[in-house]
């Protein structure tokens, strides 16, 4: 399924799914350092399916590199660390009390527990294993023994998600639910399975496809009392997608995050790849103001976090079905599990969690610079709500 823009306009049929066509607008290509490239780890989805949004920084030979093009090695890991993430979003020292963040992705990842152990050990985080009850891996049917076949690209997505939750919320338990395919029906079944598991307070979805209506595919994301987050995509103003366009989820956009000599110690701008836009297929969440968004329906994003691969996370992820190594990853695949983790830290997921930030926007870092294309309010960061970054990024948990 090709990705479709989310903007008011003519509803058209595309690969069997209803989407919205866009007026002329361009999504800027993210800049990379010398010798570095952005590699999307999942392929373009077929009709009725979704693609994961993880992006790996590598060179032309496919080897992991830092944004400056230099190789990444275990002794020179490139990317944000857990300490960086917690410092940037004022999460240092916060505890979830063992609440569970669920991650929904497609296909299997046989070495998930092993690779997560390497990541957490590298940064001095407590062990998170199946044996100690911190990590659970199951299929969309709830089986912990009969799991889907392996797909390396989606395994890399899962590694990013697992490490992102660990970085933001080290004491969170993690539930990884693997759909048997990347179809909307199977991914939706995996979301419903995650919602059934006791202790789950947030469900992160780092994938998407073309814009569709909640009446067709939204039911699995409708879980009042659980914070369901979804990545807005990595194609700028051209790239908003479902399930981020659902009325029921918190749509998470993306920023570039760098250290700074200011009071916060960090600076953020809208990432040029962050998905944004407007859909008339689904209604807006409570608190979203059409006079601000310029959208009669549901506008995205709601909130955001770091997504730019150049300022992304250090991740220990598969390079094949048997081997893994360090690399720097980004995409809104990173921002969604980060925000899901903040919801888990807050413990406040009563009702529909996507309405909470609209009532507590003062508890966010407002992102006021950068853009993801050339259009109206859906492209350029500004004071208050904007398309690429929504209301802003976490400043502790008070907005969640």
Secondary structure by P-SEA (a helix, b strand, c coil): cccccccccbbbbcccbbbbbbcbbbbbcccccccbbbbcccccccccccccbbbbbbcccccccccccccccccccccccaaaaaaaaccccccccbbbbbbbbcccccaaaaaaaaaaaaacccccccccccbbbbcccccccccccccaaaaaaaaaaaaaaaaacccbbbbbbbbccccaaaaaaaaaaaaacccccbbbbcccccccccccccccccccccbbbbbcccccccccccccccccccccccbbbbbccccccccccccccbbbbcccccccccccccccccccccccccccccccccccccccccccccbbbbbbbbcaaaaaaaaaaaaaaacccccccccccccccccccccccccccccccccccccccccccccccccccccc
